[in-house]
Amino acid sequence: MSDDGPLSETAIAALLADVARGWDPRAADSLATHGRETLLRHEARRIADTLALLDGRHAPGRVLEIGTGYLTLAATLHRALPFARLVGVEHPGRRYVWTREYQAALRVHGTALVAADIERRLPFADGAFDTVVFAEVVEHLSPNAVPRVLAELARVLRAGGALVLTTPNLAAWTNRELVMRGHSPQQPPVDIDGTHPHLRLYTMAELVDLLTAAGFDVPVRAFHDRVPVGVSPVRRALSAALAPARRFWPALRDTCAVRAERRAAGDAR
């Protein structure tokens, strides 16, 4: 963590105010539609929940972030882990990440970027990292590729290394409500610069099964609610009304979050 301890949600939002920008048309449209302040609050909450999964007892020296995207998490990791060597992976089809401006921002945020399609083999040695941050990515992958991707993440982690994974919760009340109205929480498999929208959401039980099969133990499991973005007043009211239920039934919350630890080779459980 940073020299001043874990970053608060407020501190993260202040940091992101200097980071968030319209790197591509989707980001620009989102800022224009939802408003900068709302999106910063949403991102700060999401990232604070992600950082909480890091092991506060041992600051990792080598950190891999899968999917640097709009740099909000990369910038926060750089602030939270000032002495770590940060490496990011992004799909080679994401055109904006190869612009001069983006490359300059990567240097500011202390992140070395590697181009790779994570559904194939990662270009790193076995055990190259202490921690892998895999936040809001697994839902964008082809479901058939997920076991192979998780096995690759286990390969590039040292024994005992941590995988921090967050993803939208398939069992969330918002998704249940969508299904009740005849809609799907999954999205059509269109190609967006070599990547995809939400092809498959997972429950916590599914994630734990997938991670266990890939060679991980999963000691930390949590559910979180997000700051709502693009939600109608009616759904906001429903969300407020269901707040007590989400406290007693956490699986109704928006996000699944886990810290998994890579088992030593030959330790089959």
Secondary structure, 3 states (H helix, E strand, C coil): CECCECCCHHHHHHHHCCCCCCCCHHHHHHHHHHCHHHHHHHHHHHHHHHHCCCCCCCCCCEEEEECCCCCHHHHHHHHHCCCCEEEEEECCCCHHHHCHHHHHHHHHCCEEEEECCCCCCCCCCCCCEEEEEEECCHHHCCHHHHHHHHHHHHHHEEEEEEEEEEEEECCCHHHHHHHHCCCCCCCCCCCECCECCCCCCECHHHHHHHHHHCCEEEEEEEEECCCCCCCCHHHHHHHHHCHHHHHHCHHHCCEEEEEEEECCCCCCC
